[in-house]
Amino acid sequence: MSRDVGPAVSKLLAMAIVVLPLTACGSNEPAARAPEPSPIANVATPEPESAEVDGARASEVVRDYYQAIDERRYRDAYALWASGGQASMKTFEAFRAGFSNTDSVAVSVGTPGPIEGAAGSRYVEVPADITARHSDGTTQRFTGTYTLRRSVVDGATAEQRAWRIYSAQIRRAD
């Protein structure tokens, strides 16, 4: 003895669809809300810096490097090389000794080249002209480029995200 409940269930379902949303109207209870999205999902990813701003920051590292040398802050200058100075291919003592006869140094930085990316890193070449005055009164000029690198991978530390001198192609100009 089976009964056909199809039309009865359909009517009941139709009534529920119409009546249930109205049950919250006029009551003192707050209406049910959709769950809030996760705060993690709402965290805006910062827009990447413009290449011009990023290149200017890289150029500033080269200026800071020579300012530190000029002020005899060799530890600070050494730290501007990647890997805590190791990218200079010198120990700190050899690096410092290389400036033992330098009285002053000045740099003129050119326009950085295009920023290139590879495997979570960014690279840029910064042209530089350097003038060094030695303790014996002589002056030497150098020219070339510095290649700077920074990491852009998620989870990188502030130090890893900072531009650091990765390599240098500097030669005597006079």
SESEGU-424467 format. One record per residue: residue number from 1; residue in three letters; chain; x, y negated, z negated of N, C-alpha, C in turn. Coordinates in nm, 2 decimals, decimal comma. Layout:
ATOM     i    aa   ch      n_X      n_Y      n_Z     ca_X     ca_Y     ca_Z      c_X      c_Y      c_Z
ATOM   NUM   ala    A        X        Y        Z        X        Y        Z        X        Y        Z
...
END
This chain:
ATOM     i    aa   ch      n_X      n_Y      n_Z     ca_X     ca_Y     ca_Z      c_X      c_Y      c_Z
ATOM     1   met    A     0,08     0,12     0,00     0,00     0,00     0,00     0,09    -0,13     0,00
ATOM     2   ser    A     0,14    -0,16     0,11     0,22    -0,28     0,12     0,14    -0,39     0,16
ATOM     3   arg    A     0,16    -0,51     0,10     0,09    -0,63     0,14     0,19    -0,72     0,22
ATOM     4   asp    A     0,14    -0,79     0,31     0,22    -0,89     0,39     0,23    -1,01     0,31
ATOM     5   val    A     0,35    -1,04     0,25     0,37    -1,16     0,17     0,44    -1,27     0,25
ATOM     6   gly    A     0,47    -1,24     0,37     0,54    -1,34     0,45     0,48    -1,48     0,45
ATOM     7   pro    A     0,35    -1,50     0,49     0,30    -1,63     0,49     0,29    -1,69     0,35
ATOM     8   ala    A     0,27    -1,61     0,24     0,26    -1,67     0,11     0,40    -1,72     0,07
ATOM     9   val    A     0,51    -1,64     0,10     0,64    -1,68     0,06     0,68    -1,81     0,14
ATOM    10   ser    A     0,64    -1,81     0,26     0,67    -1,93     0,34     0,61    -2,06     0,28
ATOM    11   lys    A     0,48    -2,05     0,24     0,41    -2,16     0,18     0,48    -2,20     0,05
ATOM    12   leu    A     0,52    -2,10    -0,03     0,58    -2,13    -0,16     0,72    -2,20    -0,13
ATOM    13   leu    A     0,79    -2,16    -0,04     0,92    -2,22    -0,01     0,90    -2,36     0,05
ATOM    14   ala    A     0,80    -2,38     0,13     0,78    -2,51     0,18     0,74    -2,61     0,07
ATOM    15   met    A     0,66    -2,56    -0,03     0,62    -2,65    -0,14     0,74    -2,68    -0,23
ATOM    16   ala    A     0,83    -2,58    -0,25     0,95    -2,61    -0,33     1,04    -2,71    -0,26
ATOM    17   ile    A     1,05    -2,70    -0,13     1,14    -2,80    -0,06     1,08    -2,94    -0,08
ATOM    18   val    A     0,95    -2,96    -0,08     0,89    -3,09    -0,09     0,88    -3,14    -0,24
ATOM    19   val    A     0,85    -3,05    -0,33     0,83    -3,09    -0,47     0,95    -3,10    -0,55
ATOM    20   leu    A     1,05    -3,01    -0,53     1,17    -3,02    -0,62     1,24    -3,15    -0,61
ATOM    21   pro    A     1,26    -3,21    -0,50     1,33    -3,34    -0,50     1,25    -3,45    -0,57
ATOM    22   leu    A     1,12    -3,44    -0,57     1,04    -3,54    -0,64     1,03    -3,52    -0,79
ATOM    23   thr    A     1,07    -3,41    -0,84     1,06    -3,39    -0,98     1,15    -3,48    -1,06
ATOM    24   ala    A     1,26    -3,53    -1,01     1,35    -3,62    -1,08     1,30    -3,76    -1,08
ATOM    25   cys    A     1,20    -3,79    -0,99     1,15    -3,93    -0,98     1,07    -3,96    -1,10
ATOM    26   gly    A     1,09    -4,07    -1,16     1,01    -4,11    -1,28     1,05    -4,04    -1,41
ATOM    27   ser    A     1,14    -3,95    -1,41     1,19    -3,89    -1,53     1,30    -3,97    -1,59
ATOM    28   asn    A     1,33    -3,95    -1,72     1,44    -4,02    -1,79     1,57    -3,94    -1,77
ATOM    29   glu    A     1,56    -3,83    -1,71     1,69    -3,75    -1,68     1,75    -3,80    -1,56
ATOM    30   pro    A     1,89    -3,81    -1,56     1,95    -3,85    -1,43     1,94    -3,74    -1,33
ATOM    31   ala    A     1,93    -3,78    -1,20     1,91    -3,69    -1,09     2,05    -3,61    -1,08
ATOM    32   ala    A     2,03    -3,49    -1,03     2,15    -3,41    -1,01     2,23    -3,47    -0,90
ATOM    33   arg    A     2,36    -3,47    -0,91     2,45    -3,53    -0,82     2,54    -3,42    -0,76
ATOM    34   ala    A     2,59    -3,45    -0,64     2,69    -3,36    -0,58     2,82    -3,38    -0,66
ATOM    35   pro    A     2,90    -3,27    -0,68     3,02    -3,29    -0,75     3,11    -3,39    -0,69
ATOM    36   glu    A     3,18    -3,47    -0,78     3,28    -3,56    -0,73     3,40    -3,49    -0,66
ATOM    37   pro    A     3,45    -3,55    -0,56     3,57    -3,48    -0,49     3,68    -3,49    -0,59
ATOM    38   ser    A     3,77    -3,39    -0,57     3,89    -3,38    -0,66     3,97    -3,51    -0,65
ATOM    39   pro    A     4,03    -3,56    -0,76     4,11    -3,68    -0,75     4,23    -3,66    -0,66
ATOM    40   ile    A     4,28    -3,54    -0,66     4,40    -3,51    -0,58     4,36    -3,53    -0,43
ATOM    41   ala    A     4,24    -3,49    -0,39     4,21    -3,51    -0,25     4,19    -3,66    -0,22
ATOM    42   asn    A     4,16    -3,74    -0,32     4,14    -3,88    -0,29     4,27    -3,97    -0,29
ATOM    43   val    A     4,38    -3,91    -0,33     4,50    -3,98    -0,34     4,54    -4,02    -0,20
ATOM    44   ala    A     4,55    -4,15    -0,17     4,59    -4,19    -0,04     4,74    -4,17    -0,01
ATOM    45   thr    A     4,77    -4,11     0,10     4,90    -4,10     0,14     4,95    -4,23     0,19
ATOM    46   pro    A     5,06    -4,28     0,13     5,11    -4,42     0,17     5,14    -4,42     0,32
ATOM    47   glu    A     5,11    -4,53     0,38     5,14    -4,54     0,52     5,30    -4,55     0,54
ATOM    48   pro    A     5,35    -4,49     0,64     5,50    -4,49     0,66     5,54    -4,64     0,68
ATOM    49   glu    A     5,66    -4,67     0,63     5,71    -4,80     0,66     5,73    -4,82     0,80
ATOM    50   ser    A     5,73    -4,95     0,84     5,76    -4,97     0,98     5,91    -4,94     1,00
ATOM    51   ala    A     5,94    -4,90     1,13     6,08    -4,87     1,16     6,17    -4,99     1,13
ATOM    52   glu    A     6,11    -5,11     1,15     6,19    -5,23     1,13     6,23    -5,25     0,98
ATOM    53   val    A     6,13    -5,23     0,90     6,15    -5,24     0,75     6,25    -5,13     0,71
ATOM    54   asp    A     6,23    -5,01     0,75     6,31    -4,89     0,72     6,46    -4,92     0,76
ATOM    55   gly    A     6,47    -4,97     0,89     6,60    -5,00     0,94     6,67    -5,11     0,86
ATOM    56   ala    A     6,59    -5,21     0,82     6,65    -5,32     0,74     6,70    -5,27     0,60
ATOM    57   arg    A     6,63    -5,17     0,55     6,68    -5,11     0,42     6,81    -5,04     0,44
ATOM    58   ala    A     6,82    -4,97     0,55     6,94    -4,90     0,58     7,06    -5,00     0,60
ATOM    59   ser    A     7,03    -5,11     0,67     7,14    -5,21     0,69     7,18    -5,27     0,55
ATOM    60   glu    A     7,08    -5,28     0,46     7,11    -5,34     0,33     7,21    -5,25     0,25
ATOM    61   val    A     7,20    -5,12     0,27     7,29    -5,02     0,21     7,43    -5,05     0,25
ATOM    62   val    A     7,45    -5,07     0,38     7,59    -5,10     0,43     7,64    -5,23     0,37
ATOM    63   arg    A     7,55    -5,33     0,36     7,59    -5,46     0,30     7,63    -5,44     0,15
ATOM    64   asp    A     7,55    -5,36     0,08     7,57    -5,34    -0,06     7,70    -5,26    -0,08
ATOM    65   tyr    A     7,73    -5,17     0,01     7,86    -5,10     0,01     7,98    -5,19     0,01
ATOM    66   tyr    A     7,98    -5,28     0,11     8,09    -5,37     0,12     8,09    -5,48     0,01
ATOM    67   gln    A     7,98    -5,51    -0,04     7,98    -5,61    -0,16     8,04    -5,54    -0,28
ATOM    68   ala    A     8,00    -5,41    -0,30     8,06    -5,34    -0,41     8,21    -5,33    -0,40
ATOM    69   ile    A     8,26    -5,30    -0,28     8,40    -5,29    -0,26     8,47    -5,43    -0,28
ATOM    70   asp    A     8,41    -5,53    -0,23     8,46    -5,67    -0,25     8,47    -5,70    -0,40
ATOM    71   glu    A     8,37    -5,66    -0,48     8,37    -5,68    -0,62     8,44    -5,58    -0,70
ATOM    72   arg    A     8,51    -5,49    -0,63     8,59    -5,38    -0,70     8,50    -5,29    -0,78
ATOM    73   arg    A     8,38    -5,27    -0,74     8,29    -5,18    -0,80     8,29    -5,05    -0,72
ATOM    74   tyr    A     8,41    -4,98    -0,72     8,43    -4,87    -0,64     8,34    -4,75    -0,67
ATOM    75   arg    A     8,30    -4,73    -0,79     8,21    -4,62    -0,82     8,08    -4,64    -0,76
ATOM    76   asp    A     8,03    -4,77    -0,76     7,90    -4,80    -0,70     7,91    -4,78    -0,55
ATOM    77   ala    A     8,02    -4,82    -0,49     8,04    -4,81    -0,34     8,04    -4,66    -0,30
ATOM    78   tyr    A     8,12    -4,58    -0,38     8,13    -4,44    -0,36     7,99    -4,37    -0,37
ATOM    79   ala    A     7,91    -4,41    -0,46     7,78    -4,35    -0,48     7,68    -4,38    -0,36
ATOM    80   leu    A     7,71    -4,48    -0,28     7,63    -4,51    -0,16     7,65    -4,41    -0,05
ATOM    81   trp    A     7,76    -4,33    -0,06     7,78    -4,22     0,03     7,69    -4,10    -0,01
ATOM    82   ala    A     7,64    -4,02     0,09     7,55    -3,91     0,06     7,62    -3,81    -0,03
ATOM    83   ser    A     7,54    -3,73    -0,10     7,59    -3,63    -0,19     7,68    -3,68    -0,30
ATOM    84   gly    A     7,64    -3,79    -0,35     7,72    -3,85    -0,46     7,86    -3,89    -0,42
ATOM    85   gly    A     7,89    -3,92    -0,30     8,02    -3,97    -0,25     8,09    -3,86    -0,17
ATOM    86   gln    A     8,05    -3,74    -0,18     8,12    -3,63    -0,11     8,12    -3,65     0,04
ATOM    87   ala    A     8,02    -3,72     0,10     8,01    -3,74     0,24     8,12    -3,82     0,29
ATOM    88   ser    A     8,19    -3,90     0,20     8,31    -3,98     0,24     8,43    -3,89     0,27
ATOM    89   met    A     8,42    -3,77     0,24     8,53    -3,67     0,26     8,65    -3,70     0,18
ATOM    90   lys    A     8,63    -3,78     0,07     8,74    -3,81    -0,02     8,69    -3,79    -0,17
ATOM    91   thr    A     8,79    -3,76    -0,25     8,76    -3,77    -0,39     8,74    -3,91    -0,43
ATOM    92   phe    A     8,68    -3,94    -0,55     8,66    -4,07    -0,59     8,80    -4,14    -0,61
ATOM    93   glu    A     8,90    -4,07    -0,66     9,03    -4,13    -0,68     9,09    -4,17    -0,55
ATOM    94   ala    A     9,08    -4,09    -0,45     9,14    -4,12    -0,32     9,06    -4,23    -0,25
ATOM    95   phe    A     8,93    -4,24    -0,27     8,85    -4,34    -0,22     8,89    -4,48    -0,28
ATOM    96   arg    A     8,90    -4,48    -0,41     8,95    -4,61    -0,48     9,09    -4,65    -0,44
ATOM    97   ala    A     9,18    -4,55    -0,43     9,31    -4,58    -0,39     9,32    -4,64    -0,25
ATOM    98   gly    A     9,23    -4,61    -0,16     9,23    -4,66    -0,03     9,21    -4,81    -0,02
ATOM    99   phe    A     9,16    -4,87    -0,13     9,14    -5,01    -0,14     9,24    -5,08    -0,23
ATOM   100   ser    A     9,34    -5,02    -0,27     9,44    -5,07    -0,37     9,50    -5,20    -0,32
ATOM   101   asn    A     9,52    -5,22    -0,19     9,59    -5,34    -0,14     9,49    -5,44    -0,07
ATOM   102   thr    A     9,36    -5,41    -0,10     9,25    -5,50    -0,04     9,21    -5,61    -0,14
ATOM   103   asp    A     9,23    -5,73    -0,10     9,19    -5,85    -0,19     9,05    -5,88    -0,17
ATOM   104   ser    A     9,00    -5,87    -0,04     8,86    -5,90    -0,02     8,82    -5,83     0,11
ATOM   105   val    A     8,69    -5,81     0,12     8,63    -5,75     0,24     8,49    -5,81     0,27
ATOM   106   ala    A     8,46    -5,83     0,39     8,33    -5,88     0,44     8,28    -5,80     0,55
ATOM   107   val    A     8,15    -5,79     0,56     8,09    -5,72     0,67     7,98    -5,80     0,74
ATOM   108   ser    A     7,97    -5,78     0,87     7,86    -5,83     0,95     7,79    -5,71     1,01
ATOM   109   val    A     7,66    -5,70     0,97     7,59    -5,58     1,01     7,50    -5,62     1,13
ATOM   110   gly    A     7,50    -5,54     1,23     7,42    -5,56     1,35     7,28    -5,50     1,34
ATOM   111   thr    A     7,20    -5,50     1,44     7,07    -5,45     1,44     7,08    -5,29     1,44
ATOM   112   pro    A     7,01    -5,23     1,35     7,01    -5,09     1,34     6,95    -5,02     1,47
ATOM   113   gly    A     7,00    -4,91     1,50     6,94    -4,83     1,62     6,81    -4,77     1,58
ATOM   114   pro    A     6,75    -4,70     1,67     6,62    -4,63     1,64     6,64    -4,53     1,53
ATOM   115   ile    A     6,53    -4,52     1,45     6,53    -4,42     1,34     6,49    -4,28     1,41
ATOM   116   glu    A     6,57    -4,18     1,38     6,54    -4,05     1,44     6,51    -3,95     1,33
ATOM   117   gly    A     6,44    -3,85     1,35     6,40    -3,76     1,25     6,44    -3,62     1,29
ATOM   118   ala    A     6,47    -3,54     1,19     6,51    -3,40     1,21     6,49    -3,32     1,07
ATOM   119   ala    A     6,41    -3,22     1,07     6,40    -3,13     0,96     6,39    -3,20     0,82
ATOM   120   gly    A     6,29    -3,29     0,82     6,26    -3,35     0,69     6,36    -3,47     0,65
ATOM   121   ser    A     6,44    -3,51     0,75     6,53    -3,62     0,73     6,51    -3,73     0,83
ATOM   122   arg    A     6,56    -3,85     0,80     6,56    -3,96     0,89     6,70    -4,00     0,90
ATOM   123   tyr    A     6,74    -4,04     1,02     6,88    -4,09     1,05     6,87    -4,22     1,12
ATOM   124   val    A     6,97    -4,31     1,10     6,98    -4,43     1,17     7,12    -4,48     1,18
ATOM   125   glu    A     7,16    -4,53     1,29     7,30    -4,59     1,30     7,29    -4,74     1,28
ATOM   126   val    A     7,39    -4,78     1,20     7,40    -4,93     1,17     7,53    -4,98     1,22
ATOM   127   pro    A     7,54    -5,07     1,32     7,67    -5,12     1,36     7,72    -5,22     1,26
ATOM   128   ala    A     7,85    -5,22     1,25     7,92    -5,31     1,15     8,05    -5,36     1,20
ATOM   129   asp    A     8,08    -5,48     1,17     8,21    -5,54     1,19     8,27    -5,58     1,06
ATOM   130   ile    A     8,39    -5,54     1,02     8,44    -5,55     0,89     8,57    -5,63     0,90
ATOM   131   thr    A     8,59    -5,72     0,81     8,71    -5,80     0,80     8,77    -5,78     0,66
ATOM   132   ala    A     8,89    -5,73     0,65     8,96    -5,70     0,52     9,08    -5,79     0,51
ATOM   133   arg    A     9,09    -5,85     0,39     9,22    -5,93     0,37     9,29    -5,86     0,26
ATOM   134   his    A     9,42    -5,84     0,29     9,51    -5,76     0,20     9,59    -5,85     0,11
ATOM   135   ser    A     9,64    -5,79     0,00     9,72    -5,86    -0,10     9,84    -5,93    -0,04
ATOM   136   asp    A     9,90    -5,88     0,07    10,01    -5,95     0,14     9,97    -6,06     0,23
ATOM   137   gly    A     9,84    -6,09     0,23     9,79    -6,20     0,31     9,75    -6,17     0,45
ATOM   138   thr    A     9,77    -6,04     0,50     9,73    -6,00     0,63     9,58    -5,97     0,63
ATOM   139   thr    A     9,53    -5,99     0,75     9,39    -5,96     0,77     9,37    -5,85     0,88
ATOM   140   gln    A     9,28    -5,76     0,85     9,25    -5,65     0,95     9,10    -5,65     0,98
ATOM   141   arg    A     9,07    -5,62     1,11     8,93    -5,62     1,15     8,90    -5,48     1,19
ATOM   142   phe    A     8,78    -5,43     1,16     8,74    -5,30     1,20     8,60    -5,31     1,26
ATOM   143   thr    A     8,56    -5,22     1,34     8,43    -5,22     1,40     8,38    -5,07     1,42
ATOM   144   gly    A     8,25    -5,05     1,43     8,20    -4,92     1,45     8,06    -4,91     1,40
ATOM   145   thr    A     8,02    -4,79     1,36     7,88    -4,76     1,32     7,88    -4,67     1,19
ATOM   146   tyr    A     7,79    -4,69     1,11     7,76    -4,60     1,00     7,63    -4,53     1,03
ATOM   147   thr    A     7,63    -4,40     1,01     7,51    -4,32     1,02     7,45    -4,30     0,88
ATOM   148   leu    A     7,33    -4,34     0,86     7,27    -4,33     0,73     7,16    -4,22     0,74
ATOM   149   arg    A     7,13    -4,16     0,63     7,04    -4,05     0,62     6,95    -4,07     0,49
ATOM   150   arg    A     6,82    -4,03     0,51     6,74    -4,02     0,39     6,64    -3,90     0,41
ATOM   151   ser    A     6,60    -3,84     0,30     6,50    -3,73     0,30     6,36    -3,79     0,30
ATOM   152   val    A     6,27    -3,72     0,37     6,13    -3,76     0,37     6,04    -3,64     0,34
ATOM   153   val    A     6,09    -3,54     0,28     6,01    -3,42     0,25     5,93    -3,44     0,12
ATOM   154   asp    A     5,82    -3,38     0,11     5,74    -3,39    -0,02     5,82    -3,33    -0,13
ATOM   155   gly    A     5,82    -3,40    -0,24     5,89    -3,35    -0,36     6,03    -3,40    -0,37
ATOM   156   ala    A     6,08    -3,48    -0,27     6,21    -3,53    -0,27     6,22    -3,64    -0,39
ATOM   157   thr    A     6,33    -3,64    -0,45     6,35    -3,74    -0,56     6,37    -3,88    -0,50
ATOM   158   ala    A     6,36    -3,98    -0,58     6,39    -4,12    -0,53     6,53    -4,13    -0,47
ATOM   159   glu    A     6,62    -4,07    -0,53     6,76    -4,07    -0,48     6,77    -4,00    -0,35
ATOM   160   gln    A     6,70    -3,89    -0,33     6,70    -3,83    -0,20     6,63    -3,91    -0,09
ATOM   161   arg    A     6,53    -3,99    -0,13     6,45    -4,07    -0,03     6,53    -4,20     0,00
ATOM   162   ala    A     6,63    -4,23    -0,07     6,70    -4,35    -0,05     6,80    -4,33     0,07
ATOM   163   trp    A     6,82    -4,44     0,14     6,92    -4,43     0,25     7,06    -4,42     0,19
ATOM   164   arg    A     7,14    -4,33     0,24     7,28    -4,31     0,20     7,37    -4,29     0,32
ATOM   165   ile    A     7,49    -4,33     0,31     7,59    -4,32     0,42     7,62    -4,17     0,44
ATOM   166   tyr    A     7,59    -4,13     0,56     7,61    -3,99     0,60     7,74    -3,97     0,67
ATOM   167   ser    A     7,77    -4,06     0,75     7,90    -4,05     0,82     7,94    -4,19     0,88
ATOM   168   ala    A     8,06    -4,21     0,92     8,11    -4,34     0,97     8,20    -4,31     1,09
ATOM   169   gln    A     8,19    -4,40     1,19     8,27    -4,40     1,31     8,33    -4,54     1,31
ATOM   170   ile    A     8,43    -4,57     1,23     8,49    -4,70     1,22     8,63    -4,69     1,27
ATOM   171   arg    A     8,67    -4,79     1,35     8,81    -4,80     1,41     8,86    -4,94     1,40
ATOM   172   arg    A     8,99    -4,95     1,40     9,05    -5,08     1,39     9,02    -5,16     1,52
ATOM   173   ala    A     8,99    -5,29     1,50     8,95    -5,37     1,61     9,06    -5,46     1,66
ATOM   174   asp    A     9,16    -5,48     1,58     9,28    -5,57     1,63     9,41    -5,49     1,64
END
